[in-house]
Amino acid sequence: MAERIDYTGPDWYEYGYEHVQRYTLAGSHASGLRVLDVGCGIGYGSFMLKQWGAAAVVGIDYSPETVAQANQTYASEGVSFVTADAQALPDSLGMFDLAVSFENIEHLPDPRSFVRSVADRLKPGGMLIVSAPNKLQFSEATVPVENEFHHAEPEYEELVDWLSQSFVIRSQFEQMMIDHLPYNFTTSFVQGRNAWTTKISLLFQKLLKPIFPDRLPVVKSGHFFRRTEIVPLLPYRRRTCNTFVFVCVKK
């Protein structure tokens, strides 16, 4: 079983905004391009990329069940979904101008094979936009955050090493957590999901739900006390950021 964020499930209200935000960044590069969405999940991101002006989008995922759901929900003119292994993408997919891969590389046993495989599917000068969690803030944090679905969480130097074999990293960003609590409560406090903040957040969601029914895409964070922003990754943040987001160009 794979890790999935389904907009009909509870995780969407906690993390869905972060996923939409990454696809929004990719959408700013996608206009007129043939795009490969690696690890597309149920397909909403691929659909969004087409709406943002991509000429065509092919989403690939390892799970046949997930691809079937994506085809049922989001397949349309210029948007298709295929079952494939991200570490060995088939030639039959054709060539692409842009590949995106969000929260996918850490799920793979062999990240280097993934990078080579994506590069092989890109035209000369093609781009890859990739995100990954920072190992130092998750599995190797002071209080480890374990995820049974993660095989290879990188730290900064590892991610740079994996990508540099086939790509020039053009821009380095982080997806930064920003809290809204007064009195200088820290982001780490909010991330700890303390019981009282969670209860208040859920209460606000319950009160507002009859007024603002569920819809896709969700463009505001479901967590009342926090939001994220994609900002340039400063050198001093390489060890402390939560999520890397890199824009790369094929060598």
N, C-alpha and C positions, 0 to 999 in steps of 0.2 A: 504493500500500500504506500502511496506517495503522499507527500505533504501538499495540500491544496488550500487556496483561499477561494471560497465560494461566496459570491455576493448574497446568497440566500442564507448563509450560515452566520453564527455569532462572531467568528473571527473577522468578518468583513468590517464590522463596526469598530474593531480595534485597529486593524491594519490595512483596510481597503484603501484609505486615502493615500497611504504611502505608495501603494502599487500604482494607483492612478497618477500620482505625481511623477513617478519614473517614466511612465508611458507618455506623459505630457512633454517631458524633456525630449524623449525620442521623437515625438510628433513634430517638434520644431525642426528636425533634420530630415523628415520623411517625405516632404512634398515632391511628387513626381517620380519617386524611386520605387524599385521593386524591393520589398522588405521581407526578411526572414525573422520570424519571432520564435526563438529557440526556448523551449520550455513554456509553451503558450498557455498551459493549463486549460481552463474551460473556455478561453478564447476572447474574453472581453477586451483585452489589450490589443489583440490583432484587429478587432473591429474598430477600436478607437483610432489606431494608426491609419486605417483606410479613411475614416472620417476626417482626419487631419491632412489628407491630401496625398497619401501614398498611391502610386499607380496600381500596385497590387501587393497583397500581403499573404504569405504562406506561414501558417503556424504549425510547429511540429512539437509533439510530445511523445514520451515513451509509453504512455498508458493508452491502449486502444479504447478503453471505456471513456477516458477523458476526451479523447479526440472525437469519439462518437457524440458526446454531449456538446462539444464545441461546434461540430458540423450541424447538429440539430438546431442550435441556438443562434449562432453567429455567422455561419457560412452564407455568403451572398456574392454578388458580382464583385470580383476582385479580391475576395477573402475566402481562403480555403485552408483545410487542416489535414495533416498527414501524420501517421504514426511513424516515428523514426528515432534512432539512437543519436543523441547529440554528440556523442564521441566518435561517431562514424556516419556522418550525414551522406546519404546516397547521391550519386551523380544525377539521378533522375529528377532531383529537385530543381536543377538548373542553376544559374548564376544570379547573384543578388548585388544590389548597390549598397544595402545597409542590412546589418543583422543587429537584433537586440536580444539580450539575454538577462533577465532580471531575476535575482534570487534563484539561480539555477546552478551555477558553477559549483557551489558548495555541496550540492546533492550528488555530484559525480565522482566515481572512484578515481578517475584519471583526468584531472583538469587540463593537463598538457595536450592530451589527445583531443579534447574538446576544442581547445584554441586552434590547433592545426586544422581540425575538421571544419570549423567555421571559416577560417581563412581560405580554405580550398573552395568554399562556396561563394566567395566574394570576388567581384571583378577587381581589376587593378585599381588601387586607390579607394576601394570600398571601405566602409566604416563599420565598426562594432561599438555598440554602447552596452556596457555590462555593469551589473551591480553585484555586490557580495557583502555579507556581514563581516565585520572585523572580529577575528578570532579572539583578540585580547579583551573584547567587551562581551563575548559570549562564552564559548567553551573554556577559555582560559582566563576569564574574569576572576576577580577576587572571590566573588560568589558566582560559581560557574552556572551558565544557562545552557543546559544540555538539550540537544535536539536529536532524536533518534534517526531522523532522516538526513542529517548532515554528515557527509563523509570527509569533506576537505574545506573547512573554514580557513581562509587565509588571513595572515596579517599583511600589512602594507607591502613589505619587501617580497613576500611570496606572490602576491597578486601581480605585482610589477614584473616579477621574474616569469610567471606563467605567460603573461600577455606579450612580453617583449620578444619572445621567440618568433612571432609572426606579425606583430603590430608595433607601430609607434604610438605611444600614449599622448594624445594631443591635449586633452583637458582632464583634470582630476577634480572631482567634486566629492562632497560627503552629503549624506542626507541627515541633517542635524535635527535632533529633538529640541523643541522649544516649548517651555511650559507657560501657563497663564496664571499660576498661583501667585497671590500677593505675599508680602513679608519675606521675600527672598527664599522661598522654598526651592530646592534644587531640582534639576531635571532627574537626577538619580533617585530622589525621593518619590517623584511621580512614577518613574519607571518601575519602582518596587511594587506598584499596585497595592499600596496600603489599603487596608480594609475600608476605612472611612471615605477615602477619595473615590474608591470604586463604587461604594454604595450611593454616594451623592451623584456620581456620573450616571449610574443606572437610573436613578430617580429622575434626573433631568431628561434622559432619553425616553422614559416611560411617559412623562408629562407632555413631551413635545411630539411623540409619535402620532397621536390622533390628528395633530395639526399639519405635520409634515410626513406624509406616508412614504414608505420605502420606494426608492427609485434608483435607476442606474443611468449614468455613473454617479456615485456618491462623490461630491466635491468638497466636503468638509469632514474633518476628522470626527469619527464617532466617539472618541474619548474627549469628554468635556474639557479636561484640563491640559491638553497638549495638542501640538501640531508639529509638523515637520517642514523643513525647508531644504532645498537642494542648493548648496552654497559651495564656493571654491574651497578645496581642501588645503588648508595651510599646513606647512611642515610640522608645526608643533602639535597638530591634531592627528597626525598619522597613527598614533598609538591609542588615542582616546575617542576617536569618532566611532559611531555605531555602524554605519553602512557606507562603503565605498561605491561611487558611481563614476566610471571612467569612460571617456570618449576616445576611441582608438581608430587609427587609419592603417590599413593593410600595407605592409612593407613591399 
